[in-house]
């Protein structure tokens, strides 16, 4: 779900197009399907290793919220 809060210092990865939408998330793994129902794209799971990840299909930029995504793996 897109976040309506203003974004600060969010930049797409070098050499990529400007994001079509910026989505703030709390998990390091996100699923993206383009969002337009049958007009979307195949569902892909994207891992946020740093602070953000760009969907290679639709150019949605997923940004990890501050303090989110702390993993306590087993």
N, CA, C and O atoms as a Tripos MOL2 file, in Angstrom:
@<TRIPOS>MOLECULE
protein
  296   295    74     0     0
PROTEIN
NO_CHARGES

@<TRIPOS>ATOM
      1 N           0.8450   -1.1670    0.0000 N.3       1 UNK1
      2 CA          0.0000    0.0000    0.0000 C.3       1 UNK1
      3 C           0.8890    1.2280    0.0000 C.2       1 UNK1
      4 O           1.7810    1.3260    0.8430 O.2       1 UNK1
      5 N           0.6840    2.1630   -0.9050 N.am      2 UNK2
      6 CA          1.5050    3.3640   -0.9720 C.3       2 UNK2
      7 C           1.3450    4.1920    0.2940 C.2       2 UNK2
      8 O           0.2860    4.2240    0.9200 O.2       2 UNK2
      9 N           2.4200    4.8480    0.6380 N.am      3 UNK3
     10 CA          2.4320    5.7000    1.8130 C.3       3 UNK3
     11 C           2.2680    7.1410    1.3660 C.2       3 UNK3
     12 O           2.9530    7.5890    0.4460 O.2       3 UNK3
     13 N           1.3750    7.8620    2.0040 N.am      4 UNK4
     14 CA          1.1250    9.2370    1.6040 C.3       4 UNK4
     15 C           2.0270   10.2100    2.3300 C.2       4 UNK4
     16 O           1.9390   11.4150    2.0930 O.2       4 UNK4
     17 N           2.8990    9.7240    3.2160 N.am      5 UNK5
     18 CA          3.8110   10.5920    3.9310 C.3       5 UNK5
     19 C           4.8680   11.1020    2.9760 C.2       5 UNK5
     20 O           5.2230   10.4130    2.0200 O.2       5 UNK5
     21 N           5.3800   12.3100    3.2230 N.am      6 UNK6
     22 CA          6.4390   12.8230    2.3580 C.3       6 UNK6
     23 C           7.6860   11.9660    2.4930 C.2       6 UNK6
     24 O           7.9780   11.4400    3.5680 O.2       6 UNK6
     25 N           8.4030   11.8320    1.4210 N.am      7 UNK7
     26 CA          9.6280   11.0470    1.4410 C.3       7 UNK7
     27 C          10.8150   11.9850    1.4360 C.2       7 UNK7
     28 O          10.7920   13.0330    0.7890 O.2       7 UNK7
     29 N          11.8340   11.6080    2.1490 N.am      8 UNK8
     30 CA         13.0330   12.4210    2.2550 C.3       8 UNK8
     31 C          14.2380   11.5840    1.8780 C.2       8 UNK8
     32 O          14.3750   10.4490    2.3340 O.2       8 UNK8
     33 N          15.0980   12.1230    1.0620 N.am      9 UNK9
     34 CA         16.3610   11.4920    0.6840 C.3       9 UNK9
     35 C          16.1680   10.0940    0.1030 C.2       9 UNK9
     36 O          16.9580    9.1930    0.3850 O.2       9 UNK9
     37 N          15.1410    9.9090   -0.6930 N.am     10 UNK10
     38 CA         14.9290    8.6300   -1.3710 C.3      10 UNK10
     39 C          15.3900    8.7930   -2.8060 C.2      10 UNK10
     40 O          14.8440    9.6030   -3.5560 O.2      10 UNK10
     41 N          16.3930    8.0240   -3.1790 N.am     11 UNK11
     42 CA         16.9120    8.1050   -4.5360 C.3      11 UNK11
     43 C          16.9340    6.7130   -5.1420 C.2      11 UNK11
     44 O          17.2680    5.7450   -4.4590 O.2      11 UNK11
     45 N          16.5820    6.6020   -6.4150 N.am     12 UNK12
     46 CA         16.6270    5.2910   -7.0550 C.3      12 UNK12
     47 C          18.0710    4.8430   -7.2320 C.2      12 UNK12
     48 O          18.9800    5.6720   -7.2400 O.2      12 UNK12
     49 N          18.2890    3.5430   -7.3720 N.am     13 UNK13
     50 CA         19.6390    3.0470   -7.6190 C.3      13 UNK13
     51 C          20.2420    3.6960   -8.8650 C.2      13 UNK13
     52 O          19.5260    4.0320   -9.8080 O.2      13 UNK13
     53 N          21.5460    3.8650   -8.8600 N.am     14 UNK14
     54 CA         22.2550    4.5020   -9.9710 C.3      14 UNK14
     55 C          21.9980    3.7420  -11.2640 C.2      14 UNK14
     56 O          22.0450    2.5130  -11.2830 O.2      14 UNK14
     57 N          21.7260    4.4680  -12.3410 N.am     15 UNK15
     58 CA         21.5300    3.8570  -13.6470 C.3      15 UNK15
     59 C          20.1430    3.3150  -13.8910 C.2      15 UNK15
     60 O          19.9340    2.5770  -14.8540 O.2      15 UNK15
     61 N          19.1810    3.6610  -13.0390 N.am     16 UNK16
     62 CA         17.8140    3.1810  -13.2250 C.3      16 UNK16
     63 C          16.8820    4.3580  -13.4660 C.2      16 UNK16
     64 O          17.2250    5.5110  -13.2050 O.2      16 UNK16
     65 N          15.7020    4.0420  -13.9670 N.am     17 UNK17
     66 CA         14.6940    5.0650  -14.2250 C.3      17 UNK17
     67 C          14.1290    5.5770  -12.9080 C.2      17 UNK17
     68 O          14.2790    4.9470  -11.8620 O.2      17 UNK17
     69 N          13.4800    6.7250  -12.9810 N.am     18 UNK18
     70 CA         12.8190    7.2650  -11.7980 C.3      18 UNK18
     71 C          11.7060    6.3160  -11.3780 C.2      18 UNK18
     72 O          11.0420    5.7270  -12.2310 O.2      18 UNK18
     73 N          11.4950    6.1590  -10.0740 N.am     19 UNK19
     74 CA         10.4460    5.2370   -9.6270 C.3      19 UNK19
     75 C           9.0660    5.7160  -10.0430 C.2      19 UNK19
     76 O           8.8020    6.9170  -10.0930 O.2      19 UNK19
     77 N           8.1880    4.7650  -10.3410 N.am     20 UNK20
     78 CA          6.8110    5.0980  -10.7010 C.3      20 UNK20
     79 C           5.9820    5.3710   -9.4560 C.2      20 UNK20
     80 O           4.9850    6.0910   -9.5030 O.2      20 UNK20
     81 N           6.4100    4.7850   -8.3410 N.am     21 UNK21
     82 CA          5.6910    4.9160   -7.0750 C.3      21 UNK21
     83 C           6.6770    4.5650   -5.9620 C.2      21 UNK21
     84 O           7.5420    3.7080   -6.1450 O.2      21 UNK21
     85 N           6.5480    5.2210   -4.8180 N.am     22 UNK22
     86 CA          7.3890    4.9110   -3.6650 C.3      22 UNK22
     87 C           6.5000    4.2900   -2.6040 C.2      22 UNK22
     88 O           5.4940    4.8740   -2.2030 O.2      22 UNK22
     89 N           6.8810    3.0930   -2.1490 N.am     23 UNK23
     90 CA          6.0960    2.3490   -1.1680 C.3      23 UNK23
     91 C           6.9670    2.1270    0.0620 C.2      23 UNK23
     92 O           8.0420    1.5370   -0.0420 O.2      23 UNK23
     93 N           6.5190    2.5890    1.2170 N.am     24 UNK24
     94 CA          7.2430    2.3930    2.4700 C.3      24 UNK24
     95 C           6.7750    1.0990    3.1140 C.2      24 UNK24
     96 O           5.5750    0.8580    3.2410 O.2      24 UNK24
     97 N           7.7280    0.2640    3.5200 N.am     25 UNK25
     98 CA          7.4030   -1.0630    4.0520 C.3      25 UNK25
     99 C           8.1400   -1.3070    5.3640 C.2      25 UNK25
    100 O           9.1080   -0.6210    5.6940 O.2      25 UNK25
    101 N           7.6490   -2.3200    6.1130 N.am     26 UNK26
    102 CA          8.2550   -2.6890    7.3870 C.3      26 UNK26
    103 C           9.0200   -4.0060    7.3230 C.2      26 UNK26
    104 O           9.6650   -4.3820    8.3010 O.2      26 UNK26
    105 N           8.9660   -4.7140    6.2030 N.am     27 UNK27
    106 CA          9.6360   -6.0070    6.0680 C.3      27 UNK27
    107 C          10.7010   -5.9420    4.9900 C.2      27 UNK27
    108 O          10.5760   -5.1950    4.0190 O.2      27 UNK27
    109 N          11.7580   -6.7380    5.1710 N.am     28 UNK28
    110 CA         12.8490   -6.7580    4.1920 C.3      28 UNK28
    111 C          12.5080   -7.5410    2.9330 C.2      28 UNK28
    112 O          13.2090   -7.4090    1.9300 O.2      28 UNK28
    113 N          11.4590   -8.3490    2.9510 N.am     29 UNK29
    114 CA         11.0290   -9.0720    1.7540 C.3      29 UNK29
    115 C           9.6410   -8.5760    1.3810 C.2      29 UNK29
    116 O           8.7200   -8.6040    2.1970 O.2      29 UNK29
    117 N           9.4990   -8.1230    0.1460 N.am     30 UNK30
    118 CA          8.2210   -7.6130   -0.3380 C.3      30 UNK30
    119 C           7.8300   -8.3630   -1.6070 C.2      30 UNK30
    120 O           8.6870   -8.8320   -2.3560 O.2      30 UNK30
    121 N           6.5270   -8.4680   -1.8330 N.am     31 UNK31
    122 CA          6.0140   -9.0840   -3.0590 C.3      31 UNK31
    123 C           5.4370   -7.9760   -3.9250 C.2      31 UNK31
    124 O           4.6860   -7.1320   -3.4340 O.2      31 UNK31
    125 N           5.7770   -7.9700   -5.1970 N.am     32 UNK32
    126 CA          5.2680   -6.9620   -6.1220 C.3      32 UNK32
    127 C           4.6520   -7.6670   -7.3240 C.2      32 UNK32
    128 O           5.2460   -8.5810   -7.8960 O.2      32 UNK32
    129 N           3.4480   -7.2280   -7.7000 N.am     33 UNK33
    130 CA          2.7890   -7.7830   -8.8820 C.3      33 UNK33
    131 C           2.3340   -6.6930   -9.8480 C.2      33 UNK33
    132 O           1.5470   -6.9520  -10.7590 O.2      33 UNK33
    133 N           2.8220   -5.4980   -9.6490 N.am     34 UNK34
    134 CA          2.4630   -4.3960  -10.5260 C.3      34 UNK34
    135 C           1.1970   -3.6830  -10.1220 C.2      34 UNK34
    136 O           0.9760   -2.5360  -10.5130 O.2      34 UNK34
    137 N           0.3570   -4.3500   -9.3390 N.am     35 UNK35
    138 CA         -0.8090   -3.7170   -8.7580 C.3      35 UNK35
    139 C          -2.0210   -3.5030   -9.6350 C.2      35 UNK35
    140 O          -3.0820   -3.1760   -9.1030 O.2      35 UNK35
    141 N          -1.9390   -3.6620  -10.9200 N.am     36 UNK36
    142 CA         -3.0710   -3.3650  -11.7900 C.3      36 UNK36
    143 C          -3.8640   -4.6080  -12.1500 C.2      36 UNK36
    144 O          -4.3640   -4.7200  -13.2700 O.2      36 UNK36
    145 N          -3.9870   -5.5420  -11.2170 N.am     37 UNK37
    146 CA         -4.7470   -6.7650  -11.4880 C.3      37 UNK37
    147 C          -4.1900   -7.5050  -12.6750 C.2      37 UNK37
    148 O          -2.9900   -7.7750  -12.7220 O.2      37 UNK37
    149 N          -5.0360   -7.8450  -13.6460 N.am     38 UNK38
    150 CA         -4.5610   -8.6050  -14.8000 C.3      38 UNK38
    151 C          -3.6000   -7.8130  -15.6900 C.2      38 UNK38
    152 O          -2.9400   -8.3960  -16.5510 O.2      38 UNK38
    153 N          -3.5140   -6.5030  -15.4960 N.am     39 UNK39
    154 CA         -2.5950   -5.6920  -16.2970 C.3      39 UNK39
    155 C          -1.2500   -5.5010  -15.6100 C.2      39 UNK39
    156 O          -0.3870   -4.7840  -16.1170 O.2      39 UNK39
    157 N          -1.0710   -6.1390  -14.4600 N.am     40 UNK40
    158 CA          0.1850   -6.0320  -13.7190 C.3      40 UNK40
    159 C           1.2720   -6.8820  -14.3550 C.2      40 UNK40
    160 O           1.3340   -7.0170  -15.5770 O.2      40 UNK40
    161 N           2.1280   -7.4530  -13.5170 N.am     41 UNK41
    162 CA          3.2030   -8.3130  -13.9990 C.3      41 UNK41
    163 C           3.2790   -9.5390  -13.0970 C.2      41 UNK41
    164 O           2.6050   -9.5810  -12.0680 O.2      41 UNK41
    165 N           4.0820  -10.5360  -13.4580 N.am     42 UNK42
    166 CA          4.2080  -11.7140  -12.5900 C.3      42 UNK42
    167 C           4.6680  -11.2940  -11.1950 C.2      42 UNK42
    168 O           5.4770  -10.3770  -11.0540 O.2      42 UNK42
    169 N           4.1520  -11.9660  -10.1660 N.am     43 UNK43
    170 CA          4.5490  -11.6340   -8.7990 C.3      43 UNK43
    171 C           6.0140  -11.9970   -8.5940 C.2      43 UNK43
    172 O           6.4440  -13.1120   -8.8900 O.2      43 UNK43
    173 N           6.7680  -11.0300   -8.0830 N.am     44 UNK44
    174 CA          8.1710  -11.2570   -7.7500 C.3      44 UNK44
    175 C           8.3710  -10.8970   -6.2840 C.2      44 UNK44
    176 O           7.7080  -10.0080   -5.7510 O.2      44 UNK44
    177 N           9.2890  -11.6000   -5.6480 N.am     45 UNK45
    178 CA          9.6370  -11.3020   -4.2640 C.3      45 UNK45
    179 C          10.9800  -10.6050   -4.2800 C.2      45 UNK45
    180 O          11.9520  -11.1180   -4.8340 O.2      45 UNK45
    181 N          11.0280   -9.4420   -3.6730 N.am     46 UNK46
    182 CA         12.2250   -8.6070   -3.6780 C.3      46 UNK46
    183 C          12.7650   -8.5020   -2.2620 C.2      46 UNK46
    184 O          11.9980   -8.3040   -1.3190 O.2      46 UNK46
    185 N          14.0680   -8.6330   -2.1030 N.am     47 UNK47
    186 CA         14.7030   -8.5190   -0.7910 C.3      47 UNK47
    187 C          15.3960   -7.1730   -0.6860 C.2      47 UNK47
    188 O          16.1600   -6.7850   -1.5700 O.2      47 UNK47
    189 N          15.1260   -6.4710    0.3950 N.am     48 UNK48
    190 CA         15.7630   -5.1770    0.6540 C.3      48 UNK48
    191 C          17.0130   -5.4480    1.4870 C.2      48 UNK48
    192 O          16.9200   -5.6990    2.6880 O.2      48 UNK48
    193 N          18.1700   -5.3980    0.8530 N.am     49 UNK49
    194 CA         19.4260   -5.6530    1.5630 C.3      49 UNK49
    195 C          19.9070   -4.4140    2.3060 C.2      49 UNK49
    196 O          20.4520   -4.5190    3.4050 O.2      49 UNK49
    197 N          19.7110   -3.2610    1.7230 N.am     50 UNK50
    198 CA         20.1290   -2.0170    2.3590 C.3      50 UNK50
    199 C          18.9340   -1.2480    2.8760 C.2      50 UNK50
    200 O          18.3390   -1.6040    3.8930 O.2      50 UNK50
    201 N          18.5870   -0.1850    2.1600 N.am     51 UNK51
    202 CA         17.4860    0.6880    2.5660 C.3      51 UNK51
    203 C          16.3100    0.6400    1.5970 C.2      51 UNK51
    204 O          15.1870    0.9870    1.9620 O.2      51 UNK51
    205 N          16.5670    0.2080    0.3530 N.am     52 UNK52
    206 CA         15.5130    0.2420   -0.6640 C.3      52 UNK52
    207 C          15.7960   -0.7610   -1.7690 C.2      52 UNK52
    208 O          16.9200   -1.2370   -1.9260 O.2      52 UNK52
    209 N          14.7380   -1.0780   -2.5420 N.am     53 UNK53
    210 CA         14.8870   -1.9550   -3.6970 C.3      53 UNK53
    211 C          13.8870   -1.5000   -4.7620 C.2      53 UNK53
    212 O          12.7770   -1.0760   -4.4390 O.2      53 UNK53
    213 N          14.2850   -1.5920   -6.0230 N.am     54 UNK54
    214 CA         13.4580   -1.1730   -7.1490 C.3      54 UNK54
    215 C          12.9490   -2.4130   -7.8810 C.2      54 UNK54
    216 O          13.7330   -3.3010   -8.2150 O.2      54 UNK54
    217 N          11.6410   -2.4770   -8.1320 N.am     55 UNK55
    218 CA         11.0770   -3.5990   -8.8750 C.3      55 UNK55
    219 C          11.5650   -3.5250  -10.3280 C.2      55 UNK55
    220 O          11.4300   -2.4840  -10.9710 O.2      55 UNK55
    221 N          12.1280   -4.6210  -10.8470 N.am     56 UNK56
    222 CA         12.6350   -4.5860  -12.2150 C.3      56 UNK56
    223 C          11.5410   -4.5470  -13.2750 C.2      56 UNK56
    224 O          11.8190   -4.2230  -14.4290 O.2      56 UNK56
    225 N          10.3080   -4.8700  -12.9090 N.am     57 UNK57
    226 CA          9.2070   -4.8600  -13.8750 C.3      57 UNK57
    227 C           8.5280   -3.4960  -13.9610 C.2      57 UNK57
    228 O           8.3970   -2.9340  -15.0490 O.2      57 UNK57
    229 N           8.0980   -2.9640  -12.8220 N.am     58 UNK58
    230 CA          7.2460   -1.7680  -12.8450 C.3      58 UNK58
    231 C           7.9140   -0.5260  -12.2590 C.2      58 UNK58
    232 O           7.3060    0.5440  -12.2460 O.2      58 UNK58
    233 N           9.1320   -0.6430  -11.7800 N.am     59 UNK59
    234 CA          9.9020    0.4620  -11.2180 C.3      59 UNK59
    235 C           9.3070    1.0580   -9.9440 C.2      59 UNK59
    236 O           9.5640    2.2180   -9.6230 O.2      59 UNK59
    237 N           8.5110    0.2670   -9.2160 N.am     60 UNK60
    238 CA          8.1040    0.7120   -7.8790 C.3      60 UNK60
    239 C           9.3340    0.6560   -6.9860 C.2      60 UNK60
    240 O          10.1100   -0.2990   -7.0310 O.2      60 UNK60
    241 N           9.4970    1.6870   -6.1790 N.am     61 UNK61
    242 CA         10.6100    1.7410   -5.2500 C.3      61 UNK61
    243 C          10.0890    1.3980   -3.8620 C.2      61 UNK61
    244 O           9.2350    2.1040   -3.3250 O.2      61 UNK61
    245 N          10.5970    0.3160   -3.2790 N.am     62 UNK62
    246 CA         10.2250   -0.0930   -1.9290 C.3      62 UNK62
    247 C          11.3010    0.4060   -0.9790 C.2      62 UNK62
    248 O          12.4800    0.0850   -1.1310 O.2      62 UNK62
    249 N          10.8770    1.2070    0.0160 N.am     63 UNK63
    250 CA         11.7980    1.8130    0.9660 C.3      63 UNK63
    251 C          11.4900    1.2680    2.3520 C.2      63 UNK63
    252 O          10.3390    1.2760    2.7890 O.2      63 UNK63
    253 N          12.5130    0.8000    3.0340 N.am     64 UNK64
    254 CA         12.3600    0.2440    4.3660 C.3      64 UNK64
    255 C          12.1880    1.3830    5.3680 C.2      64 UNK64
    256 O          12.9980    2.3090    5.4040 O.2      64 UNK64
    257 N          11.1320    1.3130    6.1810 N.am     65 UNK65
    258 CA         10.8980    2.3230    7.2160 C.3      65 UNK65
    259 C          12.0250    2.2800    8.2450 C.2      65 UNK65
    260 O          12.6280    1.2310    8.4730 O.2      65 UNK65
    261 N          12.2990    3.4160    8.8570 N.am     66 UNK66
    262 CA         13.3270    3.5000    9.8830 C.3      66 UNK66
    263 C          12.9910    2.5530   11.0320 C.2      66 UNK66
    264 O          11.8580    2.5350   11.5130 O.2      66 UNK66
    265 N          13.9640    1.7750   11.4660 N.am     67 UNK67
    266 CA         13.7810    0.8480   12.5750 C.3      67 UNK67
    267 C          13.1030   -0.4510   12.1990 C.2      67 UNK67
    268 O          12.9410   -1.3260   13.0490 O.2      67 UNK67
    269 N          12.7060   -0.6000   10.9570 N.am     68 UNK68
    270 CA         12.0110   -1.8250   10.5190 C.3      68 UNK68
    271 C          13.0030   -2.8010    9.9260 C.2      68 UNK68
    272 O          14.1270   -2.4330    9.5840 O.2      68 UNK68
    273 N          12.5840   -4.0430    9.8060 N.am     69 UNK69
    274 CA         13.3800   -5.0460    9.1270 C.3      69 UNK69
    275 C          14.5160   -5.6310    9.9350 C.2      69 UNK69
    276 O          15.4030   -6.2760    9.3770 O.2      69 UNK69
    277 N          14.5060   -5.4150   11.2560 N.am     70 UNK70
    278 CA         15.5380   -6.0070   12.0840 C.3      70 UNK70
    279 C          15.2400   -7.4940   12.2020 C.2      70 UNK70
    280 O          14.1690   -7.8960   12.6570 O.2      70 UNK70
    281 N          16.2090   -8.3040   11.7820 N.am     71 UNK71
    282 CA         15.9810   -9.7420   11.7600 C.3      71 UNK71
    283 C          16.6370  -10.4100   12.9570 C.2      71 UNK71
    284 O          17.7640  -10.0900   13.3350 O.2      71 UNK71
    285 N          15.9160  -11.3290   13.5320 N.am     72 UNK72
    286 CA         16.4450  -12.1490   14.6250 C.3      72 UNK72
    287 C          16.3180  -13.6010   14.1870 C.2      72 UNK72
    288 O          15.5180  -14.3550   14.7400 O.2      72 UNK72
    289 N          17.1120  -13.9890   13.1910 N.am     73 UNK73
    290 CA         17.0000  -15.3180   12.6010 C.3      73 UNK73
    291 C          17.3000  -16.4380   13.5750 C.2      73 UNK73
    292 O          17.8980  -16.2220   14.6290 O.2      73 UNK73
    293 N          16.8800  -17.6320   13.2130 N.am     74 UNK74
    294 CA         17.0990  -18.8120   14.0550 C.3      74 UNK74
    295 C          18.3740  -19.4880   13.6450 C.2      74 UNK74
    296 O          18.7480  -20.5060   14.2280 O.2      74 UNK74
@<TRIPOS>BOND
     1     1     2 1
     2     2     3 1
     3     3     4 2
     4     3     5 am
     5     5     6 1
     6     6     7 1
     7     7     8 2
     8     7     9 am
     9     9    10 1
    10    10    11 1
    11    11    12 2
    12    11    13 am
    13    13    14 1
    14    14    15 1
    15    15    16 2
    16    15    17 am
    17    17    18 1
    18    18    19 1
    19    19    20 2
    20    19    21 am
    21    21    22 1
    22    22    23 1
    23    23    24 2
    24    23    25 am
    25    25    26 1
    26    26    27 1
    27    27    28 2
    28    27    29 am
    29    29    30 1
    30    30    31 1
    31    31    32 2
    32    31    33 am
    33    33    34 1
    34    34    35 1
    35    35    36 2
    36    35    37 am
    37    37    38 1
    38    38    39 1
    39    39    40 2
    40    39    41 am
    41    41    42 1
    42    42    43 1
    43    43    44 2
    44    43    45 am
    45    45    46 1
    46    46    47 1
    47    47    48 2
    48    47    49 am
    49    49    50 1
    50    50    51 1
    51    51    52 2
    52    51    53 am
    53    53    54 1
    54    54    55 1
    55    55    56 2
    56    55    57 am
    57    57    58 1
    58    58    59 1
    59    59    60 2
    60    59    61 am
    61    61    62 1
    62    62    63 1
    63    63    64 2
    64    63    65 am
    65    65    66 1
    66    66    67 1
    67    67    68 2
    68    67    69 am
    69    69    70 1
    70    70    71 1
    71    71    72 2
    72    71    73 am
    73    73    74 1
    74    74    75 1
    75    75    76 2
    76    75    77 am
    77    77    78 1
    78    78    79 1
    79    79    80 2
    80    79    81 am
    81    81    82 1
    82    82    83 1
    83    83    84 2
    84    83    85 am
    85    85    86 1
    86    86    87 1
    87    87    88 2
    88    87    89 am
    89    89    90 1
    90    90    91 1
    91    91    92 2
    92    91    93 am
    93    93    94 1
    94    94    95 1
    95    95    96 2
    96    95    97 am
    97    97    98 1
    98    98    99 1
    99    99   100 2
   100    99   101 am
   101   101   102 1
   102   102   103 1
   103   103   104 2
   104   103   105 am
   105   105   106 1
   106   106   107 1
   107   107   108 2
   108   107   109 am
   109   109   110 1
   110   110   111 1
   111   111   112 2
   112   111   113 am
   113   113   114 1
   114   114   115 1
   115   115   116 2
   116   115   117 am
   117   117   118 1
   118   118   119 1
   119   119   120 2
   120   119   121 am
   121   121   122 1
   122   122   123 1
   123   123   124 2
   124   123   125 am
   125   125   126 1
   126   126   127 1
   127   127   128 2
   128   127   129 am
   129   129   130 1
   130   130   131 1
   131   131   132 2
   132   131   133 am
   133   133   134 1
   134   134   135 1
   135   135   136 2
   136   135   137 am
   137   137   138 1
   138   138   139 1
   139   139   140 2
   140   139   141 am
   141   141   142 1
   142   142   143 1
   143   143   144 2
   144   143   145 am
   145   145   146 1
   146   146   147 1
   147   147   148 2
   148   147   149 am
   149   149   150 1
   150   150   151 1
   151   151   152 2
   152   151   153 am
   153   153   154 1
   154   154   155 1
   155   155   156 2
   156   155   157 am
   157   157   158 1
   158   158   159 1
   159   159   160 2
   160   159   161 am
   161   161   162 1
   162   162   163 1
   163   163   164 2
   164   163   165 am
   165   165   166 1
   166   166   167 1
   167   167   168 2
   168   167   169 am
   169   169   170 1
   170   170   171 1
   171   171   172 2
   172   171   173 am
   173   173   174 1
   174   174   175 1
   175   175   176 2
   176   175   177 am
   177   177   178 1
   178   178   179 1
   179   179   180 2
   180   179   181 am
   181   181   182 1
   182   182   183 1
   183   183   184 2
   184   183   185 am
   185   185   186 1
   186   186   187 1
   187   187   188 2
   188   187   189 am
   189   189   190 1
   190   190   191 1
   191   191   192 2
   192   191   193 am
   193   193   194 1
   194   194   195 1
   195   195   196 2
   196   195   197 am
   197   197   198 1
   198   198   199 1
   199   199   200 2
   200   199   201 am
   201   201   202 1
   202   202   203 1
   203   203   204 2
   204   203   205 am
   205   205   206 1
   206   206   207 1
   207   207   208 2
   208   207   209 am
   209   209   210 1
   210   210   211 1
   211   211   212 2
   212   211   213 am
   213   213   214 1
   214   214   215 1
   215   215   216 2
   216   215   217 am
   217   217   218 1
   218   218   219 1
   219   219   220 2
   220   219   221 am
   221   221   222 1
   222   222   223 1
   223   223   224 2
   224   223   225 am
   225   225   226 1
   226   226   227 1
   227   227   228 2
   228   227   229 am
   229   229   230 1
   230   230   231 1
   231   231   232 2
   232   231   233 am
   233   233   234 1
   234   234   235 1
   235   235   236 2
   236   235   237 am
   237   237   238 1
   238   238   239 1
   239   239   240 2
   240   239   241 am
   241   241   242 1
   242   242   243 1
   243   243   244 2
   244   243   245 am
   245   245   246 1
   246   246   247 1
   247   247   248 2
   248   247   249 am
   249   249   250 1
   250   250   251 1
   251   251   252 2
   252   251   253 am
   253   253   254 1
   254   254   255 1
   255   255   256 2
   256   255   257 am
   257   257   258 1
   258   258   259 1
   259   259   260 2
   260   259   261 am
   261   261   262 1
   262   262   263 1
   263   263   264 2
   264   263   265 am
   265   265   266 1
   266   266   267 1
   267   267   268 2
   268   267   269 am
   269   269   270 1
   270   270   271 1
   271   271   272 2
   272   271   273 am
   273   273   274 1
   274   274   275 1
   275   275   276 2
   276   275   277 am
   277   277   278 1
   278   278   279 1
   279   279   280 2
   280   279   281 am
   281   281   282 1
   282   282   283 1
   283   283   284 2
   284   283   285 am
   285   285   286 1
   286   286   287 1
   287   287   288 2
   288   287   289 am
   289   289   290 1
   290   290   291 1
   291   291   292 2
   292   291   293 am
   293   293   294 1
   294   294   295 1
   295   295   296 2
@<TRIPOS>SUBSTRUCTURE
     1 UNK1         2 RESIDUE 1 A UNK
     2 UNK2         6 RESIDUE 1 A UNK
     3 UNK3        10 RESIDUE 1 A UNK
     4 UNK4        14 RESIDUE 1 A UNK
     5 UNK5        18 RESIDUE 1 A UNK
     6 UNK6        22 RESIDUE 1 A UNK
     7 UNK7        26 RESIDUE 1 A UNK
     8 UNK8        30 RESIDUE 1 A UNK
     9 UNK9        34 RESIDUE 1 A UNK
    10 UNK10       38 RESIDUE 1 A UNK
    11 UNK11       42 RESIDUE 1 A UNK
    12 UNK12       46 RESIDUE 1 A UNK
    13 UNK13       50 RESIDUE 1 A UNK
    14 UNK14       54 RESIDUE 1 A UNK
    15 UNK15       58 RESIDUE 1 A UNK
    16 UNK16       62 RESIDUE 1 A UNK
    17 UNK17       66 RESIDUE 1 A UNK
    18 UNK18       70 RESIDUE 1 A UNK
    19 UNK19       74 RESIDUE 1 A UNK
    20 UNK20       78 RESIDUE 1 A UNK
    21 UNK21       82 RESIDUE 1 A UNK
    22 UNK22       86 RESIDUE 1 A UNK
    23 UNK23       90 RESIDUE 1 A UNK
    24 UNK24       94 RESIDUE 1 A UNK
    25 UNK25       98 RESIDUE 1 A UNK
    26 UNK26      102 RESIDUE 1 A UNK
    27 UNK27      106 RESIDUE 1 A UNK
    28 UNK28      110 RESIDUE 1 A UNK
    29 UNK29      114 RESIDUE 1 A UNK
    30 UNK30      118 RESIDUE 1 A UNK
    31 UNK31      122 RESIDUE 1 A UNK
    32 UNK32      126 RESIDUE 1 A UNK
    33 UNK33      130 RESIDUE 1 A UNK
    34 UNK34      134 RESIDUE 1 A UNK
    35 UNK35      138 RESIDUE 1 A UNK
    36 UNK36      142 RESIDUE 1 A UNK
    37 UNK37      146 RESIDUE 1 A UNK
    38 UNK38      150 RESIDUE 1 A UNK
    39 UNK39      154 RESIDUE 1 A UNK
    40 UNK40      158 RESIDUE 1 A UNK
    41 UNK41      162 RESIDUE 1 A UNK
    42 UNK42      166 RESIDUE 1 A UNK
    43 UNK43      170 RESIDUE 1 A UNK
    44 UNK44      174 RESIDUE 1 A UNK
    45 UNK45      178 RESIDUE 1 A UNK
    46 UNK46      182 RESIDUE 1 A UNK
    47 UNK47      186 RESIDUE 1 A UNK
    48 UNK48      190 RESIDUE 1 A UNK
    49 UNK49      194 RESIDUE 1 A UNK
    50 UNK50      198 RESIDUE 1 A UNK
    51 UNK51      202 RESIDUE 1 A UNK
    52 UNK52      206 RESIDUE 1 A UNK
    53 UNK53      210 RESIDUE 1 A UNK
    54 UNK54      214 RESIDUE 1 A UNK
    55 UNK55      218 RESIDUE 1 A UNK
    56 UNK56      222 RESIDUE 1 A UNK
    57 UNK57      226 RESIDUE 1 A UNK
    58 UNK58      230 RESIDUE 1 A UNK
    59 UNK59      234 RESIDUE 1 A UNK
    60 UNK60      238 RESIDUE 1 A UNK
    61 UNK61      242 RESIDUE 1 A UNK
    62 UNK62      246 RESIDUE 1 A UNK
    63 UNK63      250 RESIDUE 1 A UNK
    64 UNK64      254 RESIDUE 1 A UNK
    65 UNK65      258 RESIDUE 1 A UNK
    66 UNK66      262 RESIDUE 1 A UNK
    67 UNK67      266 RESIDUE 1 A UNK
    68 UNK68      270 RESIDUE 1 A UNK
    69 UNK69      274 RESIDUE 1 A UNK
    70 UNK70      278 RESIDUE 1 A UNK
    71 UNK71      282 RESIDUE 1 A UNK
    72 UNK72      286 RESIDUE 1 A UNK
    73 UNK73      290 RESIDUE 1 A UNK
    74 UNK74      294 RESIDUE 1 A UNK
